[in-house]
């Protein structure tokens, strides 16, 4: 027997989330049915406000809720280093380690021929490297085929620019995703990064 249509539709939305299968979606729906209406209203309000409350910094791509990006405007950060990440989520994973005190730049994705991404938009990064007189670029991509290919592509594109380029080192097993690495592993990778 099928569930009522409204529950079925909600389950379909939950299943669009990464790692959520049919059973998890079912559990989420039935858990929500137990919540008081006020809690459900708060939950829906948070979802509705997400695109209005959260913005991407036009300079670095970090997500922020305030008027300005605190990564770009902080005087306490090392303005001669940029840590290059694929997505904003990875930026926050690295920041949580407390090991990196430089600037960030979110690339917005990696090379992936299977997904139709055969080039990377490096113009904003190149502009920041030049304008800020960056001395070191730390590439913090996943240890996957896409991450490796993107790192080497970027290194080739930056040839001729007086810039030290390094990449996360041990602590990150080959083929691993930053998303699933612990803070200790990420911190160790930053500390022991190697020149690319």
C-alpha positions as CSV (number, residue, x, y, z in Angstrom):
1,X,0.0,0.0,0.0
2,X,1.3,3.4,-0.9
3,X,1.5,6.2,1.6
4,X,-0.8,9.3,1.1
5,X,0.4,11.4,-1.8
6,X,1.8,14.2,0.4
7,X,4.0,11.8,2.3
8,X,5.2,10.2,-1.0
9,X,6.1,13.6,-2.4
10,X,8.0,14.6,0.7
11,X,9.9,11.3,0.6
12,X,10.9,12.0,-3.0
13,X,12.4,15.4,-1.9
14,X,14.3,13.8,1.0
15,X,15.7,11.2,-1.4
16,X,17.3,13.9,-3.5
17,X,19.6,14.7,-0.6
18,X,23.0,12.9,-0.7
19,X,23.1,9.7,1.2
20,X,19.3,9.5,1.8
21,X,17.7,6.4,0.5
22,X,14.1,5.2,0.7
23,X,14.2,4.0,4.3
24,X,15.8,7.2,5.6
25,X,13.3,9.3,3.7
26,X,10.5,7.3,5.2
27,X,12.0,7.8,8.7
28,X,12.3,11.5,8.2
29,X,8.7,11.9,7.1
30,X,7.3,10.0,10.0
31,X,9.6,11.9,12.4
32,X,8.2,15.2,11.1
33,X,4.7,13.9,11.6
34,X,5.5,13.7,15.4
35,X,6.8,17.3,15.6
36,X,4.6,20.1,16.9
37,X,3.4,22.6,14.3
38,X,5.6,25.4,15.7
39,X,8.7,23.2,15.2
40,X,7.7,22.4,11.6
41,X,7.1,26.1,11.0
42,X,10.6,27.0,12.2
43,X,12.1,24.2,10.0
44,X,10.2,25.4,6.9
45,X,11.2,29.0,7.6
46,X,14.8,28.1,7.8
47,X,14.6,26.3,4.4
48,X,12.6,29.2,2.8
49,X,15.1,31.8,4.1
50,X,18.2,29.9,2.9
51,X,18.6,31.6,-0.5
52,X,17.8,35.0,1.0
53,X,20.1,34.8,4.1
54,X,23.1,33.1,2.7
55,X,25.3,34.7,0.0
56,X,28.5,33.8,-1.8
57,X,31.3,36.3,-1.5
58,X,32.0,37.8,-5.0
59,X,35.7,37.8,-4.3
60,X,36.5,34.4,-2.7
61,X,33.2,32.4,-3.1
62,X,32.8,31.7,0.6
63,X,29.3,31.6,2.1
64,X,28.3,34.2,4.5
65,X,25.3,35.7,6.3
66,X,26.6,39.1,7.2
67,X,27.0,42.1,5.0
68,X,30.7,41.3,4.3
69,X,32.8,38.2,4.0
70,X,34.9,37.9,7.2
71,X,37.5,35.8,5.4
72,X,38.3,38.5,2.9
73,X,38.1,41.5,5.3
74,X,39.9,40.1,8.3
75,X,43.3,41.9,9.0
76,X,44.4,38.8,11.0
77,X,44.6,36.5,7.9
78,X,47.8,36.0,5.9
79,X,47.0,38.0,2.7
80,X,49.9,36.3,0.8
81,X,48.4,32.8,0.9
82,X,45.3,31.4,-0.9
83,X,43.9,28.0,-0.2
84,X,42.0,26.8,-3.3
85,X,39.0,24.6,-2.7
86,X,36.4,23.2,-5.0
87,X,33.3,24.0,-3.0
88,X,32.4,26.3,0.0
89,X,31.8,23.2,2.1
90,X,35.4,22.3,1.9
91,X,36.4,25.8,2.9
92,X,34.6,25.4,6.2
93,X,36.1,21.9,6.7
94,X,39.6,23.4,6.4
95,X,38.7,26.4,8.6
96,X,37.5,24.1,11.3
97,X,41.0,22.7,11.8
98,X,42.3,26.1,12.9
99,X,45.5,25.4,11.0
100,X,45.1,27.7,8.0
101,X,45.2,31.5,8.5
102,X,45.4,32.7,4.9
103,X,42.7,33.6,2.4
104,X,40.5,31.2,0.5
105,X,39.2,30.9,-3.1
106,X,36.3,28.6,-4.1
107,X,36.7,27.3,-7.6
108,X,33.2,26.1,-7.9
109,X,33.9,22.6,-9.2
110,X,36.6,20.3,-10.6
111,X,37.4,19.0,-14.0
112,X,35.0,16.1,-14.8
113,X,34.7,15.0,-18.4
114,X,31.9,12.6,-17.5
115,X,29.9,15.6,-16.1
116,X,30.8,17.8,-19.1
117,X,33.3,20.0,-17.2
118,X,36.4,20.2,-19.4
119,X,37.6,23.6,-18.4
120,X,37.8,25.6,-15.2
121,X,37.1,29.3,-14.7
122,X,40.5,30.5,-13.4
123,X,40.1,34.2,-14.3
124,X,38.9,35.3,-10.9
125,X,41.7,33.3,-9.2
126,X,44.3,34.8,-11.5
127,X,43.0,38.3,-10.9
128,X,43.2,37.8,-7.1
129,X,46.7,36.3,-7.3
130,X,47.9,39.4,-9.2
131,X,45.9,42.0,-7.3
132,X,46.8,40.7,-3.9
133,X,50.4,39.7,-4.8
134,X,49.9,36.2,-3.6
135,X,53.0,34.2,-2.8
136,X,51.6,30.7,-2.2
137,X,48.7,28.8,-3.6
138,X,47.6,25.7,-1.6
139,X,45.5,23.4,-3.6
140,X,43.1,21.6,-1.3
141,X,41.2,19.2,-3.6
142,X,39.9,15.7,-3.0
143,X,42.5,13.0,-3.6
144,X,40.5,11.7,-6.6
145,X,41.1,11.5,-10.3
146,X,39.1,14.7,-10.8
147,X,41.1,16.4,-8.0
148,X,44.4,15.3,-9.4
149,X,43.5,16.3,-12.9
150,X,42.3,19.7,-11.8
151,X,45.4,20.4,-9.7
152,X,47.7,19.6,-12.6
153,X,45.6,21.6,-15.0
154,X,45.8,24.6,-12.7
155,X,49.6,24.2,-12.2
156,X,50.0,24.3,-16.0
157,X,47.8,27.4,-16.3
158,X,49.9,29.2,-13.7
159,X,53.2,28.5,-15.3
160,X,55.3,31.7,-15.5
161,X,53.7,33.3,-12.5
162,X,56.1,33.6,-9.6
163,X,54.1,31.6,-7.1
164,X,54.8,28.6,-4.8
165,X,52.1,26.0,-5.5
166,X,51.6,23.2,-2.9
167,X,48.9,20.6,-2.4
168,X,47.6,18.8,0.7
169,X,50.0,16.1,1.8
170,X,49.7,13.0,3.9
171,X,46.8,12.7,6.2
172,X,44.5,12.5,3.2
173,X,44.5,9.0,1.8
174,X,44.5,8.7,-2.0
175,X,41.0,8.6,-3.4
176,X,39.5,10.2,-0.3
177,X,37.0,13.0,-0.1
178,X,37.6,16.0,2.1
179,X,34.0,15.8,3.2
180,X,34.6,12.5,5.0
181,X,38.0,13.3,6.4
182,X,38.3,14.2,10.1
183,X,39.6,17.6,11.3
184,X,42.9,15.9,12.4
185,X,43.5,14.5,8.9
186,X,42.8,17.8,7.2
187,X,45.0,19.7,9.7
188,X,47.9,17.2,9.2
189,X,47.5,17.6,5.4
190,X,47.7,21.3,5.7
191,X,50.8,21.2,7.9
192,X,52.6,18.7,5.7
193,X,51.6,20.0,2.3
194,X,54.0,19.4,-0.5
195,X,55.0,21.5,-3.5
196,X,53.1,20.6,-6.6
